[in-house]
Amino acid sequence: MKSADILNDTQIETDLDQQGYAIIKGLIGTENCVKLTRTYDQGDLFRSRVVMARHGFGQGEYKYFAYPLPDLVSDLRTRLYLPLAGIANRWNETMNMDQRFPATHKQYLDLCHAAGQTKPTPLLLQYGAGDYNCLHQDVYGELLFPLQVACLLSKPGADFIGGELVLTEQRPRMQSQAEVVPLEQGDAVIFPVRNRPKQGTRGTYRVNMRHGVSKIRSGQRHTLGIIFHDAQ
């Protein structure tokens, strides 16, 4: 599926509202998945490298891209923002949150940069056998876009075993609910950064979301993360 196709895909919005995430099948072709994975060792493309164990984030590592972003990453970030901004605005209105998002990603980045959030946040994650990512939220400053996208670049069962994406939902006065999101190579999942609205018997309420990756049992797993707000 081309990223532009989700502009008119009502199922994406329905899935986000009903289950808290939506899968885009085949967002990135196999050839581009392989190309992106190979860029992990090209140091000049990245602004920083994070070894998770040093910070208590889990095991594995990831690198943040530097500006200018690779064309594919920049294009996906720009085009995916368009349909998601409308959903984000509706969600924030439903949750009684003041922040609203402009029509284009450039306009939104201008707001981020004016607020001192100037560092690009798209990243490549690399996991080997025994690695995992603890449950967390990708919050990098006061300005926060409520949705993000993760694209699986590796092939499950061939490149790696294990390493499922896990989402948890903390509902008021209830225990957390966890869900494993099934992805194939090239698939992407849209999910909340921090909160999402949920319809209950007494109306809509706000739930807290976290995400992580279960332990890799063998092989190596690469993922492209697309976060729409920049970092401080």
N, C-alpha and C positions, 0 to 999 in steps of 0.2 A: 504494500500500500504506500502511495506517495503521501508525504506529510500534509499536502494540501487537501487530500481526500477527507481528512477528519473534520474539515470546516463544516461539512454538511452531514456528518455522521452522528445522528441523534442517539445512536446506541452508546457512544462514548459518554455523552452527558448522562444518559440514563444509568449506565453502570457506575459512574462516579457518585451519583446521588444515592443509588440503592445499596452498593456494596463497598464504596470507598476507594475503588480503584477501577481502572479500565485498561484493557490490553489492546495494543495496536499490533496486529499480526504482520510480520515481515516489513517493518518500517525501514530497516537497513538491509540491503542485499548482502549475500554471503561474501562476495568479493570485497565490498567496503568494510564488512566486519573484520576480515583478515587484514586489510590495510590499516584500519584503525588500531588493531591489536599490535601490529608491528611498530607503530609510532611510539609505543611505550618506552623504547630504548633511545629515542631521539631527544636528548636533553634540551635542545634549543627550543622545543615546542612548549616547554612547561615552565611555570614560575616557581613551583615548589613541589617537594616530595614529602609525604607523611608516612612514617612507619607506625602502624597502629599500636603495636605493643608498647611503644615509648610513652603513649598518652593514655593507655588503658582503654583504647577503642576496640580491642580485639587482637587479631593477628592477620597479617597481610599488609599491603601498602597501597597508596594511591598518589596520583600526581594531578595537580591543577594546571590546566592549560594556561599559557600566557596569551595576551593580546599581541598581534591579531590571531584569532582562533583559526584552526584549519577550516577550509571552506565548507566541508560537510557538516562540521559541528556548528559553525556559525549559521548556516542555512537552516538546519533543523531547529536551532534555538529561536531564530527569528520567526520561522513559519509556524512552529508549534505554539508560540505565544499567542498568535492571533485568535484561534478558537478558544484557547484556555482563558484569555483575559475576560471574556464575557461570563464564563462559568465562575471565575474567581470573584468578579464583581457581585454576581448574584449570591454566591456563598457568603461573602462578607456582609452583604445587606441582611441576609437571613440570620447571621450570627451577631447582628448589631455591632459590627466592626466598622470604623470610620473610613479606613483606607479604601480607595478606589484606584483602578488601573487604567492607564490611557490605551488608546487603540493600537499603537505600535510598540514593539519592543524597544526601538531606539528612544522613543519618548520616555519609556519607563527607565531605561538605563540612564538617561539624562537626569532623572530624579534621583536615582541611586547615587550617581557621581556627585551631584550637588550636595548630597547628604554625607559625603565622605566615603561612600561605599564604591570603590573604584577597581577592586581586584576581581578578575574574572573567576567564576566558580565552576564552569564545566570541568569534568575530571574523568580520568581513566583509573579504574580500580583493578588491582591484580591480586589474586589469591592463589596459593598453592596448597598442597595437601596439609591438612591440619589447621588451615586458616579459617577465620570467621570474622564477622562484623557485629559488634554488640548493637542492641537496639538504641536508636538515637534519632535526632532531628537535625536537619541541615539549616540552621539559623545562623546568619552571618552579620546581622546588624539590625537596626530598628526597622528598616524597610524590608518587607518579606513578601514574596509572591507565594500564595498558598498552595500551589501545585508544582510538582517536579516530574521529571521523566527519567527512567532508567532503561537502557537498551542493552540486552545481553549479546555480547559479541562472540562468545564461545559456544560450542555445540555440546549440549548435555549428553552424557553417555558416551561421548567420543573424546572430547577434550577434557572433561572433568566428570566426576560423580559426586553427588551431594550439592552443597552450596545453593540451597533454595532461598529465594527472597521471602522474608517473613514480615508481615505487617501486623501490628497490634493496635487495638482500639480500646482506650480506657473510657468507659461510660461512667457517668456520675453514680456514686454509691454502689458500684458493681465491680467485679473483678475484670481484668483485661481479657479481651478475646483476641486470639491469634489466628492468622490465616496465611497459608503458604500460597504464593502466586506462581502458577505454572508458566514458564517461558521457554521458548525454543530459540535457537540462534537467529538473531535479527529482529526478534520481537521486542516491543517496548511496553512498559507499563507506566501509566500516569497515576500518581497517588499524592496524598496531602503531605505537605512539609510539617505542619504542626497540628492544625485542627480541621475538622469538617463538620458541617451541619448534619444532623440525623433526625428523621421524623419519628416521634414517639406518640404514644396514645394521648398525651396532653400537649402536643405541638412539637415544634422543632427545638432541639437543644444541641449544644456543642460537645463534641467528643475529641479527646486528645489522641493523636496518632504518633506511632514510632515505627521505624523500620530497621531491619538488619539482615544478615545473611548467615544461614546455618553453616556448620563446619563442612569444609571440603574434604571428602574422604579420599580422593585421588585426583591427579591431573592438575590442570591450571585453568582458572576462570577469569575472564576479563569482562568488564562492564563499562559502558559509557554513561556517565551521569550528567543530566542537563538540568541545571538550577538556573532560574530566570533572574533572580536578584544577584547583584554583585556583593562582594565582601568588603569589610572595612580594612 
